[in-house]
């Protein structure tokens, strides 16, 4: 998927993106190799974008996405 234009701007400016970057930087700086040797690490967490979420089971929300109680999602 290619994200461009306004959608890309929203991702760049999202608090979730800022938190993700800050966490990755902190994790890199905590590694003993930081600043002295090349290293890598795996990232396997999910990142949620989109602001407010309705409470409840996400599968139920997917199957009934048109319902007013799921509007925030």
C-alpha atoms as one frame of an Amber mdcrd trajectory, in Angstrom:
protein
   0.000   0.000   0.000   1.283   3.465  -0.815   0.159   6.229   1.508   0.370
   9.685  -0.032  -1.038  13.191   0.265  -3.288  14.063   3.165  -3.313  10.506
   4.495   0.487  10.530   4.733   0.390  13.883   6.512  -2.088  12.487   9.043
   0.212   9.530   9.750   3.258  11.778  10.088   1.439  14.068  12.528  -0.305
  11.355  14.531   0.479  11.039  18.247   0.788   7.275  17.614   3.650   7.908
  15.181   5.426  10.171  17.662   5.085   7.582  20.420   6.344   4.831  18.113
   9.420   6.828  17.076  10.180   7.858  20.669   9.943   4.232  21.805  12.236
   3.004  19.036  14.798   5.705  19.813  14.730   4.855  23.531  15.118   1.174
  22.746  18.071   1.829  20.435  19.788   4.093  22.975  19.391   1.434  25.680
  21.368  -1.086  23.625  25.026  -1.348  24.737  26.124  -1.191  21.086  24.510
   2.230  20.584  27.076   4.727  19.366  29.851   2.173  18.951  28.694  -0.482
  16.474  25.963  -1.219  13.983  23.091  -3.317  15.334  19.467  -4.087  14.649
  16.430  -5.301  16.545  13.035  -6.687  15.640   9.868  -4.669  16.031   6.753
  -6.803  16.333   4.225  -4.547  18.041   1.144  -3.205  16.335   0.405   0.498
  16.018  -3.159   1.808  16.126  -4.081   4.964  14.278  -7.415   6.682  14.095
  -8.181   8.413  17.344 -11.275   7.396  19.296 -12.376   3.769  19.392 -15.696
   2.344  20.419 -15.451  -0.103  23.300 -16.171  -3.759  22.777 -15.061  -6.622
  20.585 -13.452  -5.450  17.338 -14.803  -8.456  15.415 -18.369  -7.516  16.390
 -17.650  -3.964  15.252 -16.347  -5.170  11.901 -19.438  -7.272  11.332 -21.739
  -4.388  12.321 -19.689  -1.351  11.269 -22.785   0.623  10.224 -24.281   0.562
  13.746 -24.311   3.885  15.592 -22.638   2.465  18.724 -19.526   1.758  16.637
 -19.359   5.196  15.005 -16.153   6.183  16.855 -14.330   3.188  15.422
